[in-house]
């Protein structure tokens, strides 16, 4: 993992312009995902201090993105983990490695005590990734997500220090 770089934009746009990614993330993730979206995203991440957004690389190639959204106020010791992997890199253990690395980073370098992730009910692969990394399912929020004209359950996973 490393911070996103300006020269990642074309590959980021190519990988992220995938309906299966859009179907499993929040609506602020654009679809179609264009070069201008990639450039805006990279520019936004360049000012992070500390870094909380990372390019996931496999054999020096961009494979996806992972990040932690630090929470505030009474939740300031918690962070939400979000990630996606490009289609050519799925099923290779890359997401599991990335989640494991960001978990260690969040708990040690960012001083967080708790990391969590919400997973839509139609994404069992992401649930398996989190479980392999030691995240425990805390609950299911029934009909909590409105995505693409459909109500979905959200499974909440957490890793506590």
PAVEX-99231 format. One record per residue: residue number from 0; residue in one letter; x, y, z of N, C-alpha, C in turn. Coordinates in steps of 0.2 Angstrom, whole numbers, plus 2048, in hexadecimal, padded with zeros to 3 digits. Layout:
BEGIN
+-----+--------+------+------+------+-------+-------+-------+------+------+------+
! num ! residu ! n_c1 ! n_c2 ! n_c3 ! ca_c1 ! ca_c2 ! ca_c3 ! c_c1 ! c_c2 ! c_c3 !
+-----+--------+------+------+------+-------+-------+-------+------+------+------+
! NUM !      A !    X !    Y !    Z !     X !     Y !     Z !    X !    Y !    Z !
...
+-----+--------+------+------+------+-------+-------+-------+------+------+------+
This chain:
BEGIN
+-----+--------+------+------+------+-------+-------+-------+------+------+------+
! num ! residu ! n_c1 ! n_c2 ! n_c3 ! ca_c1 ! ca_c2 ! ca_c3 ! c_c1 ! c_c2 ! c_c3 !
+-----+--------+------+------+------+-------+-------+-------+------+------+------+
!   0 !      X !  804 !  7FA !  800 !   800 !   800 !   800 !  804 !  806 !  800 !
!   1 !      X !  802 !  80B !  7FD !   805 !   812 !   7FC !  800 !  817 !  7FB !
!   2 !      X !  802 !  81D !  7FC !   7FE !   823 !   7FA !  7FC !  823 !  7F3 !
!   3 !      X !  7F6 !  825 !  7F1 !   7F5 !   826 !   7EA !  7F9 !  82B !  7E7 !
!   4 !      X !  7FB !  82A !  7E0 !   7FF !   82F !   7DD !  7FC !  831 !  7D7 !
!   5 !      X !  7FE !  837 !  7D4 !   7FB !   83A !   7CE !  7FB !  835 !  7C8 !
!   6 !      X !  800 !  832 !  7C8 !   800 !   82D !   7C2 !  7FC !  827 !  7C2 !
!   7 !      X !  7F9 !  826 !  7C8 !   7F4 !   821 !   7C9 !  7ED !  822 !  7C6 !
!   8 !      X !  7EC !  828 !  7C4 !   7E5 !   82A !   7C2 !  7E2 !  826 !  7BC !
!   9 !      X !  7E6 !  825 !  7B7 !   7E3 !   821 !   7B1 !  7E1 !  81A !  7B3 !
!  10 !      X !  7E5 !  817 !  7B7 !   7E4 !   810 !   7B9 !  7DE !  810 !  7BE !
!  11 !      X !  7DF !  815 !  7C3 !   7D9 !   815 !   7C8 !  7D2 !  816 !  7C4 !
!  12 !      X !  7D2 !  81A !  7BF !   7CC !   81B !   7BC !  7CA !  815 !  7B8 !
!  13 !      X !  7CE !  811 !  7B5 !   7CD !   80B !   7B2 !  7CA !  806 !  7B7 !
!  14 !      X !  7CD !  805 !  7BC !   7CB !   800 !   7C1 !  7C5 !  802 !  7C4 !
!  15 !      X !  7C4 !  808 !  7C6 !   7BE !   80A !   7CA !  7B8 !  80B !  7C6 !
!  16 !      X !  7B9 !  80B !  7C0 !   7B3 !   80C !   7BB !  7B0 !  805 !  7BA !
!  17 !      X !  7AD !  802 !  7C0 !   7AB !   7FB !   7C0 !  7A5 !  7FB !  7C4 !
!  18 !      X !  79F !  7F9 !  7C1 !   799 !   7F9 !   7C4 !  799 !  7F5 !  7CB !
!  19 !      X !  79D !  7EF !  7CB !   79D !   7EB !   7D1 !  7A0 !  7EF !  7D7 !
!  20 !      X !  7A4 !  7F3 !  7D5 !   7A7 !   7F7 !   7DB !  7A2 !  7FC !  7DD !
!  21 !      X !  79F !  800 !  7D8 !   79A !   805 !   7DA !  794 !  802 !  7DE !
!  22 !      X !  792 !  7FC !  7DC !   78D !   7F8 !   7E0 !  78E !  7F7 !  7E7 !
!  23 !      X !  794 !  7F7 !  7E9 !   796 !   7F5 !   7F0 !  799 !  7FA !  7F4 !
!  24 !      X !  799 !  801 !  7F2 !   79B !   806 !   7F5 !  796 !  80C !  7F6 !
!  25 !      X !  798 !  811 !  7FA !   793 !   816 !   7FA !  792 !  81A !  7F4 !
!  26 !      X !  78C !  81E !  7F4 !   78B !   821 !   7ED !  78F !  827 !  7EC !
!  27 !      X !  793 !  82A !  7F0 !   798 !   82F !   7EE !  79E !  82D !  7EA !
!  28 !      X !  79E !  826 !  7E9 !   7A3 !   823 !   7E5 !  7A0 !  823 !  7DE !
!  29 !      X !  7A3 !  827 !  7D9 !   79F !   828 !   7D3 !  79F !  822 !  7CE !
!  30 !      X !  79A !  822 !  7CA !   799 !   81D !   7C5 !  795 !  820 !  7BF !
!  31 !      X !  798 !  820 !  7B9 !   79E !   81E !   7B7 !  7A4 !  822 !  7BB !
!  32 !      X !  7AA !  81E !  7BC !   7AF !   821 !   7BF !  7B4 !  824 !  7B9 !
!  33 !      X !  7B5 !  82A !  7B9 !   7B9 !   82D !   7B3 !  7C0 !  82F !  7B6 !
!  34 !      X !  7C4 !  831 !  7B1 !   7CB !   834 !   7B3 !  7CB !  83A !  7B7 !
!  35 !      X !  7C6 !  83E !  7B6 !   7C5 !   844 !   7BA !  7C3 !  842 !  7C2 !
!  36 !      X !  7C0 !  83D !  7C2 !   7BE !   83A !   7C9 !  7C4 !  838 !  7CD !
!  37 !      X !  7C9 !  834 !  7C9 !   7CF !   832 !   7CB !  7D4 !  837 !  7CD !
!  38 !      X !  7D4 !  83C !  7C9 !   7D8 !   842 !   7CB !  7D6 !  846 !  7D1 !
!  39 !      X !  7CF !  847 !  7D1 !   7CD !   84A !   7D7 !  7CE !  846 !  7DE !
!  40 !      X !  7CD !  83F !  7DD !   7CE !   83B !   7E3 !  7D6 !  83B !  7E5 !
!  41 !      X !  7DA !  83B !  7E0 !   7E1 !   83B !   7E2 !  7E3 !  842 !  7E5 !
!  42 !      X !  7E1 !  847 !  7E2 !   7E2 !   84E !   7E5 !  7E0 !  84E !  7EC !
!  43 !      X !  7DA !  84C !  7ED !   7D7 !   84C !   7F4 !  7DB !  848 !  7F9 !
!  44 !      X !  7DE !  843 !  7F7 !   7E2 !   83F !   7FC !  7E9 !  841 !  7FD !
!  45 !      X !  7EC !  845 !  7F8 !   7F2 !   848 !   7F9 !  7F4 !  84C !  7FF !
!  46 !      X !  7EE !  850 !  802 !   7EF !   854 !   807 !  7EE !  851 !  80E !
!  47 !      X !  7ED !  84A !  80E !   7EC !   847 !   814 !  7F2 !  846 !  819 !
!  48 !      X !  7F1 !  848 !  81F !   7F6 !   848 !   824 !  7F3 !  847 !  82B !
!  49 !      X !  7F4 !  840 !  82D !   7F7 !   83B !   82A !  7F3 !  838 !  825 !
!  50 !      X !  7F7 !  834 !  821 !   7F4 !   830 !   81B !  7EF !  82B !  81D !
!  51 !      X !  7E9 !  82B !  81A !   7E4 !   827 !   81C !  7E1 !  823 !  816 !
!  52 !      X !  7E3 !  825 !  810 !   7E1 !   822 !   80A !  7E7 !  81F !  806 !
!  53 !      X !  7E6 !  819 !  804 !   7EC !   815 !   801 !  7EA !  812 !  7FA !
!  54 !      X !  7EF !  812 !  7F5 !   7EE !   80E !   7F0 !  7F0 !  807 !  7F2 !
!  55 !      X !  7EC !  802 !  7F0 !   7EE !   7FB !   7F1 !  7F2 !  7F9 !  7EA !
!  56 !      X !  7F8 !  7F6 !  7EB !   7FC !   7F4 !   7E6 !  7FD !  7ED !  7E6 !
!  57 !      X !  7FE !  7EA !  7E0 !   800 !   7E3 !   7DF !  805 !  7E2 !  7D9 !
!  58 !      X !  80B !  7E0 !  7DB !   810 !   7E0 !   7D6 !  811 !  7E7 !  7D3 !
!  59 !      X !  811 !  7EC !  7D7 !   812 !   7F3 !   7D5 !  80D !  7F6 !  7D1 !
!  60 !      X !  807 !  7F2 !  7D0 !   802 !   7F5 !   7CC !  7FC !  7F7 !  7D1 !
!  61 !      X !  7F8 !  7FC !  7CF !   7F3 !   7FE !   7D3 !  7ED !  7F9 !  7D3 !
!  62 !      X !  7EB !  7F6 !  7D9 !   7E6 !   7F1 !   7D9 !  7DF !  7F3 !  7DC !
!  63 !      X !  7E0 !  7F9 !  7E0 !   7DA !   7FB !   7E3 !  7DB !  801 !  7E8 !
!  64 !      X !  7D7 !  803 !  7ED !   7D8 !   808 !   7F1 !  7D5 !  806 !  7F8 !
!  65 !      X !  7D8 !  808 !  7FD !   7D6 !   807 !   804 !  7D7 !  80D !  808 !
!  66 !      X !  7D3 !  80E !  80D !   7D3 !   814 !   812 !  7D0 !  813 !  818 !
!  67 !      X !  7D1 !  818 !  81D !   7CE !   818 !   823 !  7CB !  81F !  824 !
!  68 !      X !  7C5 !  81F !  826 !   7C2 !   826 !   827 !  7C1 !  827 !  82F !
!  69 !      X !  7C6 !  82B !  831 !   7C6 !   82C !   838 !  7C0 !  82F !  83B !
!  70 !      X !  7BD !  82D !  840 !   7B7 !   830 !   843 !  7B9 !  836 !  848 !
!  71 !      X !  7B3 !  839 !  84A !   7B4 !   83F !   84E !  7B0 !  83F !  854 !
!  72 !      X !  7B1 !  844 !  858 !   7AD !   845 !   85F !  7AE !  83E !  863 !
!  73 !      X !  7A9 !  83C !  866 !   7AA !   836 !   86A !  7AC !  830 !  867 !
!  74 !      X !  7AC !  830 !  860 !   7AE !   82A !   85C !  7B5 !  82B !  859 !
!  75 !      X !  7B9 !  82F !  85C !   7C0 !   831 !   859 !  7C5 !  82C !  85A !
!  76 !      X !  7C4 !  826 !  85E !   7C8 !   821 !   85E !  7C6 !  81B !  859 !
!  77 !      X !  7C1 !  81D !  855 !   7BF !   818 !   850 !  7C0 !  81A !  849 !
!  78 !      X !  7C1 !  816 !  844 !   7C2 !   817 !   83D !  7BE !  812 !  839 !
!  79 !      X !  7BB !  815 !  833 !   7B7 !   811 !   82F !  7BC !  80F !  829 !
!  80 !      X !  7BC !  808 !  828 !   7C1 !   806 !   822 !  7BC !  805 !  81C !
!  81 !      X !  7BF !  807 !  816 !   7BC !   806 !   810 !  7C1 !  804 !  80B !
!  82 !      X !  7BF !  800 !  806 !   7C4 !   7FD !   801 !  7C0 !  7FA !  7FB !
!  83 !      X !  7C4 !  7FA !  7F6 !   7C1 !   7F7 !   7F0 !  7C7 !  7F4 !  7EC !
!  84 !      X !  7C6 !  7EE !  7E8 !   7CC !   7EB !   7E4 !  7C9 !  7EB !  7DD !
!  85 !      X !  7CD !  7ED !  7D9 !   7CC !   7EC !   7D1 !  7CB !  7E5 !  7CF !
!  86 !      X !  7C6 !  7E4 !  7CB !   7C4 !   7DD !   7C8 !  7CA !  7D9 !  7C7 !
!  87 !      X !  7CF !  7DB !  7C3 !   7D5 !   7D6 !   7C2 !  7D9 !  7D4 !  7C8 !
!  88 !      X !  7D8 !  7D7 !  7CE !   7DC !   7D5 !   7D3 !  7D7 !  7D1 !  7D9 !
!  89 !      X !  7D1 !  7D0 !  7D7 !   7CD !   7CD !   7DD !  7CF !  7C5 !  7DD !
!  90 !      X !  7CD !  7C3 !  7E3 !   7CE !   7BC !   7E5 !  7D6 !  7BA !  7E5 !
!  91 !      X !  7DA !  7BF !  7E6 !   7E1 !   7BD !   7E7 !  7E4 !  7BE !  7EE !
!  92 !      X !  7E0 !  7C0 !  7F3 !   7E2 !   7C2 !   7F9 !  7E4 !  7C9 !  7FB !
!  93 !      X !  7E4 !  7CD !  7F5 !   7E6 !   7D4 !   7F6 !  7E2 !  7D8 !  7FB !
!  94 !      X !  7DB !  7D7 !  7FB !   7D7 !   7DB !   7FF !  7D9 !  7D9 !  806 !
!  95 !      X !  7DA !  7D3 !  808 !   7DB !   7D0 !   80E !  7E2 !  7D3 !  811 !
!  96 !      X !  7E7 !  7D3 !  80D !   7ED !   7D6 !   80F !  7EC !  7DE !  810 !
!  97 !      X !  7E9 !  7E1 !  80C !   7E8 !   7E8 !   80C !  7E4 !  7EA !  813 !
!  98 !      X !  7DF !  7E6 !  814 !   7DB !   7E7 !   81A !  7DF !  7E6 !  821 !
!  99 !      X !  7E3 !  7E1 !  820 !   7E7 !   7DF !   826 !  7EC !  7E5 !  827 !
! 100 !      X !  7EF !  7E7 !  822 !   7F4 !   7ED !   822 !  7F1 !  7F3 !  825 !
! 101 !      X !  7EB !  7F5 !  822 !   7E8 !   7FB !   825 !  7E6 !  7FB !  82C !
! 102 !      X !  7E4 !  7F5 !  82E !   7E2 !   7F4 !   835 !  7E8 !  7F5 !  839 !
! 103 !      X !  7ED !  7F2 !  838 !   7F3 !   7F3 !   83C !  7F5 !  7FB !  83C !
! 104 !      X !  7F5 !  7FE !  836 !   7F6 !   805 !   835 !  7F1 !  809 !  83A !
! 105 !      X !  7EB !  808 !  839 !   7E6 !   80C !   83D !  7E7 !  80B !  844 !
! 106 !      X !  7E8 !  805 !  847 !   7E9 !   804 !   84E !  7EF !  807 !  851 !
! 107 !      X !  7F5 !  806 !  84D !   7FB !   808 !   84F !  7FD !  810 !  84E !
! 108 !      X !  7FD !  811 !  847 !   7FF !   818 !   845 !  7FA !  81D !  846 !
! 109 !      X !  7F4 !  81C !  845 !   7EF !   821 !   846 !  7EC !  821 !  84D !
! 110 !      X !  7EE !  81C !  851 !   7EC !   81C !   858 !  7E4 !  81B !  859 !
! 111 !      X !  7E1 !  817 !  855 !   7DA !   815 !   855 !  7DA !  80F !  85A !
! 112 !      X !  7D4 !  80E !  85C !   7D2 !   808 !   861 !  7CE !  803 !  85D !
! 113 !      X !  7CA !  806 !  858 !   7C5 !   802 !   855 !  7C4 !  804 !  84E !
! 114 !      X !  7C4 !  7FF !  84A !   7C3 !   800 !   842 !  7BD !  7FC !  841 !
! 115 !      X !  7B9 !  7FE !  83C !   7B3 !   7FB !   83A !  7B1 !  7FC !  833 !
! 116 !      X !  7AD !  7F8 !  830 !   7AB !   7F8 !   829 !  7A4 !  7F5 !  828 !
! 117 !      X !  7A0 !  7F9 !  824 !   79A !   7F7 !   822 !  79A !  7F3 !  81B !
! 118 !      X !  797 !  7ED !  81B !   797 !   7EA !   815 !  790 !  7E8 !  813 !
! 119 !      X !  78E !  7EA !  80C !   787 !   7E8 !   80A !  786 !  7E1 !  80A !
! 120 !      X !  780 !  7DF !  80B !   77E !   7D8 !   80B !  780 !  7D4 !  805 !
! 121 !      X !  780 !  7D7 !  7FF !   782 !   7D3 !   7F9 !  78A !  7D2 !  7F8 !
! 122 !      X !  78E !  7D4 !  7FD !   795 !   7D4 !   7FC !  798 !  7CF !  801 !
! 123 !      X !  797 !  7C8 !  800 !   79A !   7C4 !   805 !  7A2 !  7C3 !  804 !
! 124 !      X !  7A4 !  7C5 !  7FF !   7AC !   7C5 !   7FE !  7AF !  7CA !  803 !
! 125 !      X !  7AC !  7D0 !  803 !   7AF !   7D5 !   808 !  7AE !  7D3 !  80F !
! 126 !      X !  7A9 !  7CF !  811 !   7A8 !   7CD !   817 !  7AD !  7C8 !  819 !
! 127 !      X !  7AF !  7C3 !  814 !   7B4 !   7BE !   816 !  7BB !  7C2 !  817 !
! 128 !      X !  7BC !  7C7 !  813 !   7C2 !   7CB !   814 !  7C3 !  7CD !  81B !
! 129 !      X !  7BE !  7D0 !  81D !   7BE !   7D3 !   824 !  7BF !  7CE !  829 !
! 130 !      X !  7BB !  7C8 !  828 !   7BC !   7C3 !   82D !  7C3 !  7C0 !  82D !
! 131 !      X !  7C6 !  7BF !  827 !   7CD !   7BC !   827 !  7D1 !  7C1 !  82B !
! 132 !      X !  7D0 !  7C7 !  82B !   7D4 !   7CC !   82E !  7D2 !  7CD !  836 !
! 133 !      X !  7CE !  7C9 !  838 !   7CC !   7CA !   840 !  7C7 !  7CE !  841 !
! 134 !      X !  7C3 !  7D1 !  83D !   7BE !   7D5 !   83E !  7B8 !  7D1 !  840 !
! 135 !      X !  7B4 !  7D3 !  845 !   7AE !   7CF !   847 !  7A8 !  7D3 !  845 !
! 136 !      X !  7A3 !  7CF !  843 !   79C !   7D1 !   841 !  799 !  7D4 !  847 !
! 137 !      X !  797 !  7DA !  847 !   794 !   7DD !   84D !  78C !  7DD !  84D !
! 138 !      X !  78A !  7DD !  846 !   783 !   7DD !   845 !  781 !  7DE !  83E !
! 139 !      X !  77A !  7DE !  83D !   778 !   7DF !   836 !  772 !  7E4 !  837 !
! 140 !      X !  773 !  7EA !  833 !   76E !   7EF !   833 !  76A !  7ED !  82D !
! 141 !      X !  764 !  7EB !  82F !   75F !   7E9 !   82A !  75C !  7EF !  826 !
! 142 !      X !  75C !  7EE !  81F !   759 !   7F3 !   81A !  75C !  7FA !  81C !
! 143 !      X !  763 !  7FA !  81D !   766 !   800 !   81F !  769 !  804 !  819 !
! 144 !      X !  76A !  801 !  814 !   76D !   804 !   80E !  769 !  804 !  808 !
! 145 !      X !  768 !  80A !  805 !   764 !   80B !   7FF !  76A !  80C !  7F9 !
! 146 !      X !  76A !  807 !  7F5 !   76F !   807 !   7F0 !  76C !  804 !  7E9 !
! 147 !      X !  76D !  808 !  7E4 !   76A !   806 !   7DE !  763 !  804 !  7DE !
! 148 !      X !  75F !  808 !  7E2 !   758 !   807 !   7E2 !  756 !  801 !  7E6 !
! 149 !      X !  75A !  7FE !  7EA !   759 !   7F8 !   7EE !  75B !  7F9 !  7F5 !
! 150 !      X !  757 !  7F7 !  7FA !   759 !   7F7 !   801 !  75D !  7F1 !  802 !
! 151 !      X !  763 !  7F2 !  806 !   767 !   7EC !   807 !  769 !  7EC !  80F !
! 152 !      X !  76A !  7E7 !  812 !   76D !   7E6 !   818 !  774 !  7E8 !  818 !
! 153 !      X !  777 !  7EB !  81E !   77E !   7ED !   81F !  780 !  7E9 !  824 !
! 154 !      X !  786 !  7E5 !  823 !   789 !   7E1 !   828 !  78F !  7E5 !  82B !
! 155 !      X !  78F !  7E6 !  831 !   794 !   7EA !   835 !  799 !  7E6 !  838 !
! 156 !      X !  79F !  7E7 !  836 !   7A5 !   7E3 !   839 !  7AA !  7E8 !  83C !
! 157 !      X !  7AD !  7E6 !  842 !   7B2 !   7EA !   845 !  7B8 !  7E6 !  848 !
! 158 !      X !  7BD !  7EA !  848 !   7C3 !   7E7 !   84B !  7C5 !  7EC !  851 !
! 159 !      X !  7C5 !  7E9 !  857 !   7C7 !   7ED !   85D !  7CE !  7EB !  860 !
! 160 !      X !  7D2 !  7F0 !  861 !   7D8 !   7EF !   864 !  7D8 !  7EB !  86B !
+-----+--------+------+------+------+-------+-------+-------+------+------+------+
